[in-house]
Amino acid sequence: MSDVVELRGVKMASASEIVRLEVGSWAGVSMIVGPMPGSSQFRFHNRTLGHVHASWDGVAMADLVFSPEAGAALIAAGRADPHPMIPGLGWVSVQMRTAADAAKVIRLFRENYDRCGGSLHVV
């Protein structure tokens, strides 16, 4: 079962909710319906960053798109797994069960965001 945590004063019941709230709040990011029922896709302007699948039985999945070289490096470093449907094309997957897993996925989304020209400003 995933951790119940509080983020920005809101109690979260799943890692996917944590990711949706955080990544969806970034400047220039839009969150739209994802490719599967219950999933959310994140776009920075016209570029896809990735998507988060709904949590089933306490496990959620995040799929992110990188260049094939960057995706292979993330997999080699143990930071992500090959995407089960389209391996080798830069897409990677990460399972999420806990708030720590969500933080790992947020870091990957942040790398994608920065790569696409995003800029987060801490106030």
Residue frames as qw, qx, qy, qz and C-alpha x, y, z in Angstrom:
[[0.000, 0.890, 0.457, 0.000, 0.00, 0.00, 0.00],
 [0.400, 0.542, -0.035, 0.738, 1.30, 3.45, -0.80],
 [0.291, -0.233, -0.460, 0.806, 2.16, 6.04, 1.82],
 [0.026, -0.886, -0.434, -0.164, -0.38, 8.66, 2.76],
 [0.479, -0.123, -0.090, 0.864, 1.51, 11.94, 2.72],
 [0.082, 0.896, 0.331, -0.283, 0.73, 15.63, 2.79],
 [0.474, 0.080, 0.314, 0.819, 1.90, 17.93, 0.01],
 [0.034, -0.243, -0.176, -0.953, 1.00, 21.62, -0.14],
 [0.369, -0.031, 0.455, -0.810, -1.58, 21.07, 2.58],
 [0.800, 0.120, -0.210, -0.549, -3.39, 18.32, 0.66],
 [0.624, -0.278, 0.724, -0.097, -3.43, 14.71, 1.86],
 [0.514, 0.436, -0.605, -0.424, -2.39, 12.36, -0.93],
 [0.879, -0.138, 0.378, -0.258, -3.40, 8.72, -1.08],
 [0.913, 0.217, 0.258, 0.229, -1.12, 7.65, -3.92],
 [0.498, -0.354, 0.332, 0.719, 2.22, 8.37, -5.51],
 [0.311, 0.432, 0.580, 0.617, 0.52, 9.20, -8.81],
 [0.121, -0.914, -0.381, -0.068, -1.49, 11.95, -7.10],
 [0.473, -0.695, 0.105, 0.532, 1.73, 13.47, -5.74],
 [0.441, -0.030, 0.519, 0.732, 3.25, 13.54, -9.22],
 [0.146, 0.682, 0.591, 0.405, 0.08, 14.99, -10.79],
 [0.245, -0.926, -0.246, 0.149, -0.09, 17.83, -8.26],
 [0.470, -0.614, 0.247, 0.584, 3.60, 18.72, -8.47],
 [0.397, 0.019, 0.592, 0.701, 4.35, 18.40, -12.20],
 [0.123, 0.703, 0.628, 0.311, 0.98, 19.88, -13.15],
 [0.230, -0.902, -0.216, 0.295, 1.85, 23.05, -11.18],
 [0.528, -0.291, 0.296, 0.740, 4.97, 23.91, -13.21],
 [0.235, 0.694, -0.062, -0.678, 4.98, 26.95, -15.50],
 [0.369, 0.471, -0.573, -0.560, 4.05, 26.06, -19.07],
 [0.000, -0.032, 0.999, 0.028, 2.97, 22.50, -18.20],
 [0.665, -0.045, -0.087, -0.740, -0.48, 21.31, -19.15],
 [0.270, -0.065, 0.945, -0.174, -2.05, 18.11, -17.90],
 [0.624, 0.161, -0.296, -0.705, -4.42, 16.39, -20.30],
 [0.928, -0.047, 0.257, -0.265, -6.09, 12.99, -20.52],
 [0.229, -0.537, 0.774, 0.245, -3.43, 10.36, -21.07],
 [0.396, 0.269, -0.737, -0.478, -3.30, 7.41, -23.44],
 [0.354, -0.183, -0.917, 0.035, -4.97, 4.93, -21.07],
 [0.471, -0.699, -0.385, -0.376, -8.09, 5.19, -18.90],
 [0.651, -0.734, -0.137, 0.135, -7.23, 7.01, -15.68],
 [0.693, -0.087, 0.063, 0.713, -3.90, 8.32, -16.96],
 [0.029, 0.964, 0.086, -0.251, -2.70, 11.92, -17.16],
 [0.728, 0.339, 0.129, 0.581, -0.30, 13.22, -19.79],
 [0.276, -0.811, -0.021, 0.515, 2.03, 16.15, -19.13],
 [0.604, 0.573, 0.242, 0.499, 3.05, 18.50, -21.91],
 [0.306, -0.610, -0.002, 0.731, 5.40, 21.45, -21.82],
 [0.294, 0.518, -0.267, -0.757, 4.06, 23.74, -24.52],
 [0.807, 0.327, -0.220, -0.441, 3.85, 21.33, -27.48],
 [0.409, 0.406, -0.812, 0.092, 6.26, 18.66, -26.18],
 [0.865, -0.367, -0.259, -0.222, 5.23, 15.53, -24.33],
 [0.139, -0.652, 0.660, -0.347, 7.13, 14.99, -21.08],
 [0.184, 0.038, -0.978, 0.093, 5.41, 11.74, -20.18],
 [0.614, -0.380, -0.257, -0.643, 2.34, 10.39, -18.45],
 [0.170, -0.214, 0.817, -0.508, 1.26, 8.84, -15.18],
 [0.490, -0.228, -0.758, -0.364, -1.10, 5.88, -15.02],
 [0.638, -0.539, 0.033, -0.550, -3.73, 5.48, -12.32],
 [0.133, -0.409, 0.841, -0.329, -2.84, 3.44, -9.28],
 [0.839, -0.099, -0.382, -0.375, -4.04, -0.16, -9.22],
 [0.898, -0.332, -0.268, 0.110, -3.69, -2.13, -6.02],
 [0.521, -0.796, 0.098, 0.293, -1.26, 0.45, -4.62],
 [0.566, -0.196, 0.456, 0.658, 1.05, 0.51, -7.67],
 [0.415, 0.855, 0.108, -0.291, 1.13, 3.28, -10.26],
 [0.733, 0.092, 0.362, 0.568, 3.33, 3.65, -13.33],
 [0.113, 0.867, -0.089, -0.476, 5.00, 6.66, -14.89],
 [0.751, 0.309, 0.384, 0.440, 6.19, 6.62, -18.51],
 [0.055, -0.867, 0.112, 0.482, 8.55, 9.37, -19.67],
 [0.785, 0.547, 0.157, 0.247, 10.06, 10.11, -23.07],
 [0.336, -0.754, 0.350, 0.443, 13.75, 10.97, -23.48],
 [0.474, 0.630, -0.541, -0.292, 16.12, 10.68, -26.40],
 [0.956, 0.032, -0.289, -0.036, 17.09, 7.03, -27.04],
 [0.534, 0.369, -0.526, 0.549, 20.57, 7.73, -25.63],
 [0.236, -0.419, 0.424, -0.767, 19.26, 9.43, -22.47],
 [0.864, -0.198, -0.028, -0.462, 16.68, 6.68, -21.96],
 [0.877, 0.150, -0.420, 0.177, 19.37, 4.00, -22.26],
 [0.270, 0.415, -0.531, 0.688, 21.55, 5.88, -19.76],
 [0.534, -0.381, 0.269, -0.705, 18.69, 6.11, -17.23],
 [0.959, -0.069, -0.164, -0.222, 18.04, 2.38, -17.60],
 [0.719, 0.302, -0.483, 0.398, 21.76, 1.54, -17.27],
 [0.038, 0.420, -0.488, 0.764, 21.96, 3.69, -14.11],
 [0.245, -0.308, -0.889, 0.234, 18.99, 1.84, -12.58],
 [0.133, 0.183, 0.263, -0.938, 16.86, 4.99, -12.47],
 [0.673, 0.292, 0.028, -0.679, 14.18, 3.59, -14.78],
 [0.610, 0.046, 0.785, 0.094, 13.10, 0.46, -16.63],
 [0.017, -0.004, 0.660, 0.751, 12.58, 0.00, -20.36],
 [0.586, 0.145, 0.098, -0.791, 9.04, 0.85, -21.45],
 [0.577, 0.008, 0.812, -0.088, 7.22, -2.49, -21.80],
 [0.656, 0.612, 0.425, -0.122, 5.61, -1.64, -25.16],
 [0.542, 0.819, -0.047, 0.185, 8.23, 0.53, -26.91],
 [0.694, -0.573, 0.189, 0.393, 11.71, -0.27, -25.54],
 [0.644, -0.019, 0.364, 0.672, 14.75, 1.32, -27.13],
 [0.241, 0.687, 0.389, 0.564, 13.02, 4.46, -28.39],
 [0.117, 0.372, -0.266, 0.881, 13.78, 6.64, -25.37],
 [0.637, -0.505, -0.135, -0.567, 10.61, 5.83, -23.43],
 [0.270, 0.168, -0.837, 0.445, 11.24, 4.63, -19.88],
 [0.626, -0.539, -0.399, -0.397, 8.93, 3.41, -17.12],
 [0.110, 0.277, -0.693, 0.656, 9.05, 3.70, -13.33],
 [0.504, -0.505, -0.692, -0.112, 6.78, 1.91, -10.88],
 [0.084, -0.437, 0.330, -0.832, 5.51, 3.99, -7.95],
 [0.554, -0.427, -0.714, 0.029, 4.32, 2.69, -4.61],
 [0.486, -0.597, -0.374, 0.518, 5.53, 5.30, -2.11],
 [0.028, 0.985, 0.042, -0.166, 6.19, 9.00, -1.72],
 [0.422, -0.579, 0.525, 0.460, 9.90, 8.23, -2.29],
 [0.515, 0.261, 0.705, 0.413, 9.02, 6.64, -5.64],
 [0.228, 0.897, 0.377, 0.041, 6.99, 9.74, -6.51],
 [0.218, -0.880, 0.224, 0.357, 9.99, 11.96, -5.70],
 [0.514, -0.206, 0.671, 0.494, 12.14, 9.84, -8.05],
 [0.402, 0.571, 0.642, 0.315, 9.58, 10.27, -10.84],
 [0.022, 0.974, 0.166, -0.154, 9.31, 14.03, -10.19],
 [0.372, -0.645, 0.436, 0.505, 13.10, 14.30, -10.59],
 [0.464, 0.126, 0.727, 0.491, 12.83, 12.55, -13.98],
 [0.232, 0.827, 0.495, 0.133, 10.00, 14.85, -15.07],
 [0.191, -0.914, 0.068, 0.352, 12.13, 17.81, -13.92],
 [0.456, -0.326, 0.592, 0.579, 15.03, 16.63, -16.10],
 [0.363, 0.477, 0.696, 0.395, 12.65, 16.42, -19.05],
 [0.006, 0.938, 0.329, -0.104, 11.19, 19.84, -18.25],
 [0.308, -0.763, 0.279, 0.495, 14.64, 21.42, -18.07],
 [0.476, -0.039, 0.690, 0.544, 15.69, 19.70, -21.31],
 [0.260, 0.658, 0.634, 0.312, 12.66, 21.20, -23.07],
 [0.205, 0.437, 0.041, 0.875, 13.53, 24.70, -21.88],
 [0.487, -0.754, -0.396, -0.195, 11.42, 24.96, -18.75],
 [0.288, 0.358, -0.451, 0.765, 12.55, 27.03, -15.81],
 [0.542, -0.661, -0.520, -0.008, 11.28, 26.63, -12.29],
 [0.121, 0.563, -0.290, 0.765, 11.75, 29.61, -10.03],
 [0.498, -0.414, -0.678, 0.347, 11.79, 29.08, -6.29],
 [0.136, -0.772, -0.112, -0.610, 10.03, 31.93, -4.48]]
